[in-house]
């Protein structure tokens, strides 16, 4: 039996603290960190704490044509959908795609109530916004969040994560967003368990909702 791969970071909080140090060492000081719901919230909060920066959450959701299929895009806040440019749906898929986009939009609306009780995100005008996710395997959610932050007036958008898959990192850099990522893994599917403290999905989500409410 193959041995499980060791985690890259013992905890999400230590990964966040390291990310905060890396951002600070690159001169991102008076920025605001935006954790993508749900996986980026806890990491962004710890990174912001480590560098003495402001923190908030940004709500995003993948667009999927089926539960087990790779996402074909993502939606963040009220910005237009961010789609995979390589995805060319056949005519017979257009209806299914529209339904998937609507479902993703509805999930974003629902999560805005859960995570921010519908309050607006902290002011981004003229500031550097750092979009933080837990692990970037598909770049669409961070790119959608970057688009949303630009729409809210951010002067510069930086994308940061403790771990990313190489193909996703390449896509982000191709879009000329600075990427701060201490661990880039070669596998397209990312790392199976980047954090040693990974729990079941539900407690993770509840914890990130609680952290998000403290950000207010």
C-alpha positions as CSV (number, residue, x, y, z in Angstrom):
1,X,0.0,0.0,0.0
2,X,1.4,3.4,-0.9
3,X,2.3,5.6,2.1
4,X,0.2,8.8,2.3
5,X,2.2,11.8,1.4
6,X,3.2,14.0,4.3
7,X,1.4,17.3,4.6
8,X,3.3,20.4,3.5
9,X,2.3,22.4,6.5
10,X,1.4,21.2,10.1
11,X,-1.5,23.6,10.4
12,X,-3.5,26.2,8.4
13,X,-2.4,28.8,11.0
14,X,1.3,28.2,10.4
15,X,0.8,28.2,6.7
16,X,-1.0,31.6,7.0
17,X,1.7,33.0,9.2
18,X,4.4,32.0,6.7
19,X,2.4,33.5,3.8
20,X,2.0,36.7,5.7
21,X,5.8,36.9,6.3
22,X,6.4,36.3,2.6
23,X,4.0,39.0,1.6
24,X,5.6,41.5,4.0
25,X,9.1,40.6,2.8
26,X,7.9,41.5,-0.7
27,X,6.8,45.0,0.4
28,X,3.0,44.4,0.6
29,X,2.4,46.4,3.7
30,X,-0.7,48.6,3.6
31,X,-2.7,46.0,1.7
32,X,-5.9,44.3,2.5
33,X,-6.1,40.5,2.5
34,X,-9.2,38.9,1.1
35,X,-9.8,35.2,2.0
36,X,-11.8,33.3,-0.6
37,X,-14.6,31.3,1.0
38,X,-14.3,28.8,2.5
39,X,-10.7,27.4,2.2
40,X,-8.9,30.8,2.1
41,X,-10.6,32.4,5.1
42,X,-8.6,31.0,7.9
43,X,-5.3,31.3,6.0
44,X,-5.9,34.9,5.1
45,X,-6.8,35.7,8.7
46,X,-3.5,34.3,10.0
47,X,-1.5,35.9,7.2
48,X,-3.1,39.3,8.0
49,X,-2.3,38.9,11.7
50,X,1.3,38.0,11.0
51,X,1.9,41.1,8.9
52,X,-0.4,43.5,10.7
53,X,-2.7,44.0,7.7
54,X,-6.5,44.4,7.3
55,X,-8.5,41.3,6.5
56,X,-11.9,40.5,5.0
57,X,-13.6,37.7,3.0
58,X,-14.5,37.5,-0.6
59,X,-17.2,35.1,-1.7
60,X,-16.6,32.8,-4.7
61,X,-17.9,29.6,-6.2
62,X,-16.8,27.2,-8.9
63,X,-19.0,26.6,-12.0
64,X,-19.2,22.8,-12.5
65,X,-21.2,20.8,-15.1
66,X,-21.2,17.8,-12.7
67,X,-20.2,17.1,-9.1
68,X,-17.2,15.0,-10.2
69,X,-16.1,17.1,-13.1
70,X,-13.3,19.7,-13.1
71,X,-14.8,23.3,-12.8
72,X,-15.2,25.2,-16.1
73,X,-15.1,28.6,-14.5
74,X,-16.1,30.5,-11.3
75,X,-18.1,33.3,-10.0
76,X,-17.1,35.9,-7.3
77,X,-19.4,38.5,-5.7
78,X,-21.3,40.4,-8.3
79,X,-18.6,40.3,-11.0
80,X,-19.1,38.5,-14.4
81,X,-18.3,34.8,-14.5
82,X,-14.6,33.9,-15.1
83,X,-14.6,31.0,-17.6
84,X,-11.8,28.5,-18.7
85,X,-10.8,29.8,-22.1
86,X,-10.1,26.3,-23.3
87,X,-13.7,25.2,-22.5
88,X,-15.7,25.4,-25.7
89,X,-19.2,24.0,-24.9
90,X,-21.1,22.2,-27.7
91,X,-24.6,23.4,-28.5
92,X,-26.1,20.6,-26.4
93,X,-24.2,21.8,-23.3
94,X,-25.3,25.5,-23.4
95,X,-28.4,25.0,-21.4
96,X,-26.6,22.9,-18.8
97,X,-23.9,25.5,-18.6
98,X,-26.4,28.3,-18.1
99,X,-28.0,26.2,-15.3
100,X,-24.5,25.7,-13.7
101,X,-23.8,29.4,-13.9
102,X,-27.1,30.2,-12.2
103,X,-26.5,27.6,-9.5
104,X,-23.0,29.1,-8.8
105,X,-24.5,32.7,-8.7
106,X,-27.2,31.4,-6.2
107,X,-24.5,29.8,-4.0
108,X,-22.5,33.1,-4.0
109,X,-25.7,35.0,-2.9
110,X,-26.3,32.4,-0.1
111,X,-22.7,32.6,1.1
112,X,-22.7,36.4,1.2
113,X,-25.4,36.1,3.8
114,X,-23.5,33.4,5.7
115,X,-20.0,35.0,5.6
116,X,-20.7,38.7,5.6
117,X,-24.3,39.0,6.6
118,X,-24.6,40.9,3.3
119,X,-22.4,43.8,4.4
120,X,-20.1,45.2,1.7
121,X,-16.5,44.2,1.6
122,X,-14.1,46.7,3.3
123,X,-13.1,49.6,1.1
124,X,-10.6,48.6,-1.7
125,X,-10.4,51.9,-3.6
126,X,-6.8,52.7,-4.5
127,X,-5.5,49.9,-2.4
128,X,-3.6,46.6,-3.0
129,X,-5.9,43.7,-2.5
130,X,-4.3,40.3,-1.9
131,X,-6.6,37.4,-2.8
132,X,-5.9,34.4,-0.6
133,X,-7.0,30.8,-1.2
134,X,-6.2,27.5,0.6
135,X,-4.8,25.6,-2.4
136,X,-5.1,26.6,-6.0
137,X,-5.6,23.6,-8.2
138,X,-7.9,25.4,-10.7
139,X,-7.2,29.1,-11.1
140,X,-10.8,30.2,-11.9
141,X,-11.9,31.1,-8.4
142,X,-8.9,33.4,-7.6
143,X,-9.2,35.0,-11.1
144,X,-12.9,35.6,-10.6
145,X,-12.1,37.1,-7.1
146,X,-9.4,39.3,-8.7
147,X,-11.9,40.6,-11.2
148,X,-14.3,41.3,-8.4
149,X,-11.6,43.2,-6.4
150,X,-10.8,45.3,-9.5
151,X,-14.4,46.1,-9.9
152,X,-14.5,47.3,-6.3
153,X,-11.7,49.8,-7.1
154,X,-8.5,47.9,-6.0
155,X,-5.4,49.6,-7.5
156,X,-3.4,46.4,-7.7
157,X,-4.4,42.7,-7.2
158,X,-2.0,40.1,-5.9
159,X,-2.8,36.4,-5.6
160,X,-1.4,34.4,-2.6
161,X,-1.7,30.8,-1.4
162,X,0.5,28.4,0.6
163,X,0.2,25.8,-2.2
164,X,-0.6,25.8,-5.9
165,X,-0.5,23.3,-8.8
166,X,2.1,24.3,-11.4
167,X,-0.5,24.6,-14.3
168,X,-2.7,26.9,-12.2
169,X,0.3,29.0,-11.2
170,X,1.3,29.3,-14.9
171,X,-2.3,30.5,-15.8
172,X,-2.2,33.1,-13.0
173,X,1.2,34.5,-14.1
174,X,0.0,34.5,-17.7
175,X,-2.7,36.9,-16.6
176,X,0.1,39.1,-15.1
177,X,-1.1,39.0,-11.5
178,X,1.8,38.7,-9.1
179,X,1.6,35.3,-7.4
180,X,3.0,34.7,-3.9
181,X,3.2,30.9,-3.2
182,X,5.8,29.2,-1.0
183,X,5.0,25.7,-2.4
184,X,4.2,25.0,-6.1
185,X,3.6,21.3,-6.7
186,X,4.1,19.7,-10.1
187,X,0.9,17.6,-10.1
188,X,-2.0,19.0,-12.0
189,X,-4.4,17.9,-9.2
190,X,-2.4,19.6,-6.5
191,X,-1.4,18.1,-3.1
192,X,-3.8,15.5,-1.6
193,X,-3.6,17.0,1.9
194,X,-1.5,20.2,2.2
195,X,-2.4,20.8,5.8
196,X,-1.9,18.4,8.7
197,X,-5.0,19.8,10.6
198,X,-7.5,19.2,7.8
199,X,-10.8,18.1,9.2
200,X,-14.1,17.2,7.7
201,X,-15.6,19.8,5.4
202,X,-18.4,21.0,7.6
203,X,-16.4,22.0,10.7
204,X,-13.9,23.7,8.3
205,X,-16.8,25.8,6.8
206,X,-18.2,26.6,10.2
207,X,-14.8,27.8,11.5
208,X,-14.3,30.0,8.4
209,X,-17.8,31.5,8.9
210,X,-16.9,32.4,12.5
211,X,-13.6,33.9,11.5
212,X,-15.3,35.9,8.7
213,X,-17.8,37.3,11.3
214,X,-14.9,38.5,13.5
215,X,-13.5,40.4,10.5
216,X,-16.5,42.7,10.5
